[in-house]
Amino acid sequence: MSRTSIPGPGAKVPIPRRMDLDFDATIPRHWMHGSPLGTHLANGLNLLFPLGERFFVRSVRRYLDEIDDPHLRQQIQGFFGQEGLHAREHERFFSILRAQGYDVDTFLRAYERVAYQILEPRFSPRLRLAITAACEHFTAMFAENALGTDELDGIHPVMQQLLRWHAAEEIEHRAVAFDVLCRVDPRYSVRVAGLACATVVLTGFWLMATISLMRQEPTRGLATRARDAWAVFGRNPGPRMVSSFFGYLRPGFHPSRLPNAELARAYLDAIGRVDG
């Protein structure tokens, strides 16, 4: 399979933006539209982010010395900065979950051991990079949903700020790991293997995190749980997400061709942070 085309020097260099969000005790337990399931799907993903983003940085950094394109090297440094700040803010949110009475540390210990002490060393460096590129595609999908729909309207303002800021920066650096992969190993088979592994691992740990949190909720009737599930999944833009997922399998796919850059710019412009 031929090398995927890579945008030239016009591609934007990601800008790390330190937010120092004001997490406090006013964030309700069920901050996602009052829905326990919706909240814990989001909380479960929050629990995965810090260690996951550090894995992404390690996977890309492994090949930094092989990148001789100065513009891509700038993009990589911006990617590192953004991911580091994302990890920091999501870890700060963990203290809110603990204060609300949730045991998050039992899951975090298991997640770190299985994902990064057992699985990571067993994956080759190139597969780890391909997994990172695929996960960055997933986060760009989630980001497009966060910025392009009303999903986050009306939630606690700090959580809204956390998720929309993170979403905007994920869109900004959505192509960096993919471009590194294209230079290191442009084989289609490697890209697809990374997508398969990322799908299984991300879905598995996300489900485990969500179940861990939901088990700590008071017992609720079946009808109430069914209404909660419908409220969450009934409004989810499933067809568009599925289309985006399978778009990654197109041989000529490149993340920069997805029409979501303006969503990120519009949000960053609205908060006065386009340039940092």
MIMARKE-88853 format. One line per 10 residues: their letters; for each residue x, y, z of C-alpha. Coordinates in nm, 2 decimals. Example, Ala and Ser with C-alpha at 12.3 -4.5 7.8 and 13.67 -1.06 7.14 Angstrom:
// residues 2
as = 1.23,-0.45,0.78  1.37,-0.11,0.71 .
END
This chain:
// residues 276
msrtsipgpg = 0.00,0.00,0.00  0.14,0.34,-0.09  0.22,0.61,0.16  -0.08,0.82,0.26  -0.04,1.18,0.15  0.05,1.42,0.42  -0.04,1.79,0.43  0.25,2.03,0.38  0.39,2.31,0.59  0.05,2.49,0.61 .
akvpiprrmd = -0.08,2.24,0.87  -0.14,2.43,1.20  0.11,2.37,1.49  -0.09,2.28,1.80  -0.08,2.54,2.08  -0.08,2.41,2.44  -0.32,2.62,2.65  -0.30,2.61,3.02  -0.66,2.64,3.16  -0.63,2.60,3.54 .
ldfdatiprh = -1.00,2.52,3.56  -1.18,2.60,3.88  -1.30,2.26,4.00  -1.50,2.29,4.32  -1.76,2.11,4.52  -2.05,2.27,4.33  -2.02,2.01,4.05  -2.31,1.77,4.11  -2.27,1.40,4.12  -2.48,1.36,3.80 .
wmhgsplgth = -2.35,1.66,3.61  -2.44,1.52,3.26  -2.80,1.63,3.24  -2.89,1.47,3.57  -2.82,1.12,3.42  -2.62,0.87,3.62  -2.54,0.67,3.31  -2.45,0.97,3.10  -2.24,1.11,3.37  -2.05,0.79,3.43 .
langlnllfp = -1.99,0.73,3.06  -1.82,1.07,3.06  -1.65,1.01,3.40  -1.53,0.67,3.28  -1.36,0.82,2.98  -1.22,1.09,3.20  -1.05,0.82,3.41  -0.88,0.68,3.10  -0.75,1.01,2.97  -0.44,1.09,3.18 .
lgerffvrsv = -0.26,0.75,3.15  -0.38,0.71,2.80  -0.25,1.05,2.69  0.09,0.98,2.85  0.10,0.65,2.65  0.03,0.85,2.33  0.32,1.08,2.40  0.55,0.79,2.47  0.44,0.62,2.15  0.51,0.92,1.94 .
rryldeiddp = 0.83,1.02,2.12  0.98,0.68,2.05  1.01,0.80,1.68  1.10,1.16,1.73  1.46,1.12,1.62  1.34,0.96,1.29  1.14,1.27,1.19  1.35,1.51,0.99  1.07,1.74,0.88  1.11,2.05,1.10 .
hlrqqiqgff = 0.74,2.15,1.07  0.62,1.81,1.18  0.86,1.82,1.47  0.70,2.15,1.58  0.36,1.98,1.55  0.48,1.69,1.76  0.61,1.93,2.04  0.27,2.10,2.04  0.10,1.77,2.06  0.31,1.67,2.36 .
gqeglhareh = 0.23,2.00,2.53  -0.15,1.97,2.47  -0.16,1.61,2.59  0.03,1.69,2.90  -0.20,1.96,3.00  -0.51,1.75,2.92  -0.38,1.48,3.15  -0.32,1.73,3.43  -0.67,1.88,3.42  -0.84,1.54,3.40 .
erffsilraq = -0.64,1.42,3.70  -0.74,1.73,3.89  -1.10,1.63,3.83  -1.04,1.29,4.00  -1.03,1.48,4.33  -1.40,1.59,4.27  -1.50,1.23,4.21  -1.33,1.12,4.53  -1.49,1.40,4.72  -1.83,1.28,4.59 .
gydvdtflra = -1.76,0.94,4.74  -1.66,0.74,4.44  -1.38,0.49,4.46  -1.18,0.56,4.14  -0.85,0.43,4.26  -0.93,0.06,4.25  -1.01,0.09,3.89  -0.71,0.32,3.81  -0.47,0.07,3.97  -0.61,-0.22,3.76 .
yervayqile = -0.62,-0.01,3.45  -0.26,0.10,3.49  -0.14,-0.25,3.56  -0.32,-0.43,3.28  -0.29,-0.16,3.01  0.05,-0.02,3.07  0.25,-0.28,3.26  0.11,-0.59,3.09  -0.02,-0.50,2.75  0.20,-0.21,2.64 .
prfsprlrla = 0.53,-0.40,2.66  0.38,-0.68,2.45  0.29,-0.45,2.16  0.56,-0.35,1.92  0.66,0.02,1.90  0.50,0.05,1.56  0.18,-0.11,1.67  0.17,0.12,1.98  0.21,0.42,1.74  -0.07,0.28,1.52 .
itaacehfta = -0.29,0.24,1.83  -0.22,0.60,1.92  -0.31,0.72,1.57  -0.64,0.53,1.59  -0.72,0.66,1.94  -0.65,1.01,1.82  -0.91,0.95,1.55  -1.16,0.84,1.82  -1.10,1.15,2.03  -1.15,1.36,1.72 .
mfaenalgtd = -1.48,1.19,1.67  -1.58,1.26,2.02  -1.46,1.61,1.99  -1.67,1.68,1.68  -1.97,1.56,1.87  -1.89,1.78,2.17  -1.84,2.09,1.97  -2.09,2.03,1.69  -2.40,1.92,1.88  -2.60,2.04,2.19 .
eldgihpvmq = -2.48,1.74,2.39  -2.29,1.96,2.64  -2.54,2.25,2.66  -2.67,2.30,3.01  -2.42,2.09,3.20  -2.21,2.23,3.48  -2.00,2.52,3.33  -1.67,2.39,3.45  -1.73,2.05,3.30  -1.85,2.21,2.98 .
qllrwhaaee = -1.53,2.41,2.97  -1.31,2.11,3.04  -1.47,1.90,2.77  -1.50,2.17,2.50  -1.14,2.29,2.55  -1.01,1.93,2.54  -1.22,1.87,2.23  -1.09,2.17,2.05  -0.73,2.08,2.11  -0.79,1.72,2.01 .
iehravafdv = -0.91,1.84,1.67  -0.61,2.07,1.64  -0.36,1.78,1.68  -0.58,1.51,1.53  -0.33,1.44,1.25  0.00,1.44,1.43  0.03,1.08,1.54  -0.11,0.97,1.20  0.15,1.17,1.01  0.43,1.02,1.22 .
lcrvdprysv = 0.29,0.67,1.15  0.28,0.75,0.78  0.65,0.83,0.79  0.75,0.55,1.01  0.54,0.27,0.87  0.28,0.36,0.60  0.15,0.01,0.55  -0.23,-0.01,0.55  -0.22,-0.33,0.74  -0.04,-0.16,1.03 .
rvaglacatv = -0.30,0.12,1.04  -0.59,-0.13,1.05  -0.42,-0.34,1.31  -0.39,-0.03,1.53  -0.75,0.05,1.48  -0.86,-0.31,1.58  -0.64,-0.31,1.89  -0.75,0.04,1.99  -1.12,-0.04,1.95  -1.10,-0.35,2.17 .
vltgfwlmat = -0.88,-0.20,2.44  -1.05,0.14,2.46  -1.40,-0.01,2.45  -1.31,-0.27,2.72  -1.15,-0.03,2.96  -1.42,0.24,2.91  -1.69,-0.02,2.98  -1.50,-0.14,3.29  -1.47,0.22,3.42  -1.83,0.30,3.36 .
islmrqeptr = -1.95,-0.02,3.53  -1.72,0.05,3.83  -1.88,0.39,3.88  -2.24,0.27,3.81  -2.20,0.00,4.07  -2.14,0.27,4.33  -2.48,0.43,4.26  -2.78,0.34,4.48  -3.00,0.07,4.34  -3.26,0.20,4.10 .
glatrardaw = -3.56,0.04,3.95  -3.55,-0.12,3.61  -3.79,0.14,3.46  -3.58,0.42,3.59  -3.26,0.27,3.45  -3.43,0.21,3.11  -3.54,0.57,3.09  -3.19,0.68,3.18  -3.04,0.46,2.91  -3.28,0.59,2.65 .
avfgrnpgpr = -3.21,0.95,2.75  -2.84,0.88,2.69  -2.84,0.67,2.38  -3.15,0.81,2.22  -2.98,1.14,2.16  -2.65,1.01,2.06  -2.55,1.08,1.70  -2.47,0.71,1.63  -2.49,0.71,1.25  -2.24,0.99,1.21 .
mvssffgylr = -2.00,0.84,1.46  -2.02,0.50,1.28  -1.95,0.67,0.95  -1.65,0.85,1.10  -1.52,0.52,1.24  -1.53,0.34,0.91  -1.39,0.64,0.73  -1.05,0.55,0.89  -1.05,0.24,0.68  -1.04,0.42,0.35 .
pgfhpsrlpn = -0.69,0.37,0.20  -0.66,0.75,0.12  -0.79,0.86,0.46  -0.62,1.15,0.63  -0.75,1.32,0.96  -0.69,1.67,0.82  -0.95,1.61,0.56  -1.23,1.58,0.81  -1.45,1.89,0.82  -1.41,1.97,1.19 .
aelaraylda = -1.13,2.23,1.21  -1.37,2.52,1.20  -1.56,2.38,1.51  -1.24,2.39,1.71  -1.15,2.74,1.59  -1.50,2.88,1.65  -1.49,2.76,2.01  -1.13,2.88,2.08  -1.22,3.21,1.92  -1.53,3.24,2.15 .
igrvdg = -1.31,3.20,2.46  -1.04,3.42,2.32  -0.77,3.14,2.30  -0.72,3.08,1.93  -0.36,3.19,1.96  -0.29,3.05,2.30 .
END
